[in-house]
Amino acid sequence: MRIPAHSVCTAIRDDIVAGVHGRGGRLTEELLARRYGVSRVPVREALRTLEAEGFVVTRRHAGACVAEPTEEEAADLLETRALLEPLGAARAARRRTEAHLKVLRGLVRLGRDRAGQGHGDDLRSLDGWFHETLAQATGSPSLTALLTQLRHKIAWLYAVAAPADPVERWAEYGALTDAVARGDGERARALMTLHIERSLPAHRLRFAPGGRATERVRNTQRAVNTPSARF
């Protein structure tokens, strides 16, 4: 599969999240370059970026390897998300554009329709797209990057069960979108806090405390630069 050089980081990150590159596995520049159809230069740059993000570590005598976060580090991600996502929702209520609102409303309409029809696979993608758009609506590149990185890591380390009532989930998103549209930051913050509290029990570590994987993941390549079912 040949991809644009600027998308190499996204491709490697998505493959790490999908489990194609397993925890602790070596990431050889030559093999990665061959896999993605690029030279070793963009691969090397991508690995540096992914190391800064916490997906990759460099080990003596082994080189670049997929990181192996501990159970405590994984739990910290959920706690950090519980702090940042409500902040992002409040910020989005103050800074969102009409373009952001158009996308959010369209996603809510589509999500409600798919939920009513029981299309679970579609809902996972739409859920991720909703959160991604809300992060972009904050108008803060740094906050958007932090929220995006958090969602990637949580999707990597946790399996998230589908909501018991997807219709109710999309009703929550509808109420959140209404608050953002009204510019009601405190209401948006409160609704996002409630959403996170309700979704927390659905998260299950993909690995046992000792580091052993608790479930198998698909060994397939993921599409590059598309919203994914991460959240």
C-alpha positions as CSV (number, residue, x, y, z in Angstrom):
1,M,0.0,0.0,0.0
2,R,1.5,3.3,-1.1
3,I,0.5,6.4,0.9
4,P,1.5,10.0,0.8
5,A,4.7,10.7,2.9
6,H,2.9,13.2,5.1
7,S,0.3,10.6,6.1
8,V,2.9,8.0,7.3
9,C,2.6,9.1,10.9
10,T,-1.2,8.7,10.8
11,A,-0.9,5.3,9.1
12,I,1.6,4.0,11.7
13,R,-0.4,5.4,14.6
14,D,-3.7,3.9,13.2
15,D,-2.0,0.5,12.8
16,I,-0.7,0.7,16.4
17,V,-4.2,1.5,17.7
18,A,-5.6,-1.4,15.6
19,G,-3.1,-3.8,17.0
20,V,-1.3,-4.4,13.8
21,H,2.0,-3.4,15.5
22,G,1.7,-5.1,18.9
23,R,2.7,-3.7,22.3
24,G,6.4,-4.0,22.7
25,G,7.0,-4.9,19.1
26,R,9.9,-3.5,17.1
27,L,9.3,-0.9,14.5
28,T,12.0,-1.3,11.9
29,E,12.4,1.7,9.6
30,E,13.2,-0.5,6.6
31,L,10.1,-2.7,7.1
32,L,7.8,0.2,7.8
33,A,9.1,2.0,4.7
34,R,8.3,-1.1,2.6
35,R,4.9,-1.5,4.2
36,Y,3.8,2.0,3.5
37,G,5.5,2.5,0.2
38,V,7.7,5.4,1.2
39,S,11.4,6.1,1.9
40,R,12.9,5.8,5.4
41,V,13.0,9.5,5.9
42,P,9.3,10.1,6.6
43,V,9.2,6.9,8.6
44,R,12.0,8.2,10.8
45,E,10.2,11.5,11.3
46,A,6.9,9.7,12.0
47,L,8.6,7.6,14.7
48,R,9.9,10.7,16.4
49,T,6.5,12.2,16.5
50,L,4.9,9.0,17.8
51,E,7.5,8.8,20.5
52,A,6.6,12.3,21.6
53,E,3.0,11.3,21.7
54,G,3.7,8.2,23.8
55,F,3.0,5.5,21.2
56,V,6.6,4.6,20.6
57,V,9.7,4.2,22.8
58,T,13.4,3.9,21.8
59,R,15.2,1.0,23.6
60,R,18.9,0.3,23.7
61,H,19.9,-2.4,21.3
62,A,16.4,-2.7,20.0
63,G,15.6,0.8,18.5
64,A,12.0,2.0,18.1
65,C,9.4,-0.2,19.7
66,V,5.7,0.1,20.4
67,A,5.2,1.5,23.9
68,E,3.7,-0.6,26.7
69,P,1.8,1.7,29.0
70,T,1.0,0.3,32.4
71,E,-2.5,-0.1,33.9
72,E,-2.0,3.0,36.0
73,E,-1.0,5.0,32.9
74,A,-4.0,3.8,31.0
75,A,-6.3,4.8,33.9
76,D,-4.6,8.3,33.9
77,L,-5.8,8.7,30.3
78,L,-9.4,8.3,31.3
79,E,-9.0,10.7,34.2
80,T,-7.3,13.3,31.9
81,R,-10.1,12.9,29.4
82,A,-12.7,13.6,32.2
83,L,-10.9,16.9,32.8
84,L,-10.3,18.0,29.2
85,E,-13.4,16.9,27.3
86,P,-15.8,19.1,29.4
87,L,-13.3,22.0,29.0
88,G,-13.4,21.4,25.2
89,A,-17.2,21.4,25.1
90,A,-17.3,24.7,27.0
91,R,-14.7,26.2,24.8
92,A,-16.6,24.9,21.7
93,A,-19.7,26.7,22.9
94,R,-17.8,30.0,22.8
95,R,-15.8,29.5,19.7
96,R,-17.7,27.2,17.3
97,T,-18.4,28.4,13.8
98,E,-21.6,27.9,11.7
99,A,-19.6,25.3,9.8
100,H,-19.0,23.3,12.9
101,L,-22.6,23.5,13.9
102,K,-23.7,22.3,10.5
103,V,-21.5,19.2,10.8
104,L,-22.6,18.5,14.4
105,R,-26.3,18.8,13.7
106,G,-25.9,16.6,10.6
107,L,-24.1,14.0,12.6
108,V,-26.8,14.1,15.3
109,R,-29.5,13.6,12.7
110,L,-27.7,10.8,11.0
111,G,-26.8,9.2,14.4
112,R,-30.4,9.3,15.5
113,D,-31.5,7.7,12.3
114,R,-28.9,5.0,12.4
115,A,-29.6,4.3,16.1
116,G,-33.2,3.8,15.4
117,Q,-32.4,1.3,12.6
118,G,-29.8,-0.5,14.8
119,H,-26.8,0.2,12.6
120,G,-24.1,-0.3,15.3
121,D,-21.1,-0.2,12.9
122,D,-22.1,3.1,11.5
123,L,-22.7,4.6,14.9
124,R,-19.1,3.9,16.0
125,S,-17.7,5.9,13.1
126,L,-20.3,8.7,13.6
127,D,-19.5,8.8,17.3
128,G,-15.8,9.4,16.6
129,W,-16.6,12.0,14.0
130,F,-18.8,13.9,16.4
131,H,-16.1,14.1,19.1
132,E,-13.5,15.0,16.5
133,T,-15.7,17.9,15.2
134,L,-16.4,19.1,18.7
135,A,-12.6,19.2,19.4
136,Q,-12.0,21.2,16.3
137,A,-14.8,23.6,17.3
138,T,-12.7,24.7,20.4
139,G,-10.8,26.9,18.1
140,S,-7.6,26.0,19.9
141,P,-5.1,23.9,17.9
142,S,-3.3,22.9,21.1
143,L,-6.4,21.7,22.9
144,T,-7.7,20.0,19.7
145,A,-4.4,18.1,19.4
146,L,-4.5,17.0,23.1
147,L,-8.1,15.8,22.8
148,T,-7.3,13.9,19.6
149,Q,-4.2,12.3,21.1
150,L,-6.2,11.3,24.1
151,R,-8.9,9.6,22.0
152,H,-6.2,7.8,20.0
153,K,-4.6,6.4,23.1
154,I,-7.8,5.4,24.8
155,A,-8.9,3.6,21.6
156,W,-5.5,1.8,21.6
157,L,-5.6,0.7,25.3
158,Y,-9.3,0.1,25.8
159,A,-12.1,-1.8,24.2
160,V,-15.3,0.2,24.5
161,A,-18.6,-1.7,24.5
162,A,-21.5,-0.2,22.4
163,P,-24.0,1.8,24.5
164,A,-27.0,-0.2,25.8
165,D,-29.3,2.4,24.4
166,P,-27.8,4.1,21.3
167,V,-30.9,6.2,20.8
168,E,-30.3,7.8,24.3
169,R,-26.7,8.3,23.5
170,W,-27.5,10.4,20.4
171,A,-30.2,12.3,22.3
172,E,-27.3,13.3,24.7
173,Y,-25.3,14.5,21.7
174,G,-28.3,16.4,20.4
175,A,-28.6,18.2,23.8
176,L,-24.9,18.9,23.8
177,T,-25.1,20.3,20.3
178,D,-28.0,22.6,21.3
179,A,-26.0,23.9,24.2
180,V,-23.0,24.6,21.9
181,A,-25.3,26.3,19.4
182,R,-26.7,28.6,22.2
183,G,-23.2,29.5,23.4
184,D,-24.0,28.0,26.8
185,G,-20.6,26.9,27.9
186,E,-21.6,25.8,31.4
187,R,-24.4,23.6,30.1
188,A,-22.1,22.1,27.5
189,R,-19.5,21.4,30.2
190,A,-22.1,19.7,32.4
191,L,-23.5,17.6,29.6
192,M,-20.1,16.4,28.5
193,T,-19.2,15.5,32.1
194,L,-22.3,13.5,32.5
195,H,-21.6,11.7,29.1
196,I,-18.2,10.7,30.2
197,E,-19.4,9.4,33.6
198,R,-22.0,7.3,31.8
199,S,-19.6,5.9,29.3
200,L,-16.8,5.1,31.7
201,P,-18.1,1.6,32.7
202,A,-18.0,0.5,29.0
203,H,-14.2,0.8,28.9
204,R,-12.2,-2.4,29.4
205,L,-8.4,-2.7,29.2
206,R,-7.2,-4.6,26.1
207,F,-4.4,-6.0,28.2
208,A,-4.1,-7.7,31.6
209,P,-2.3,-5.9,34.4
210,G,0.7,-8.0,33.7
211,G,0.8,-6.8,30.1
212,R,-0.8,-9.8,28.5
213,A,-3.4,-9.0,25.8
214,T,-7.0,-9.6,27.0
215,E,-8.5,-9.7,23.5
216,R,-7.4,-10.2,20.0
217,V,-7.5,-7.3,17.5
218,R,-7.8,-7.3,13.8
219,N,-4.5,-7.6,11.9
220,T,-5.7,-5.4,9.0
221,Q,-4.7,-2.0,7.8
222,R,-6.8,1.0,8.6
223,A,-7.7,3.7,6.2
224,V,-5.6,6.8,6.4
225,N,-7.0,10.2,7.4
226,T,-10.5,9.1,8.0
227,P,-12.6,9.4,11.2
228,S,-12.4,6.1,13.0
229,A,-14.5,4.3,15.6
230,R,-12.3,5.3,18.6
231,F,-14.5,6.9,21.1
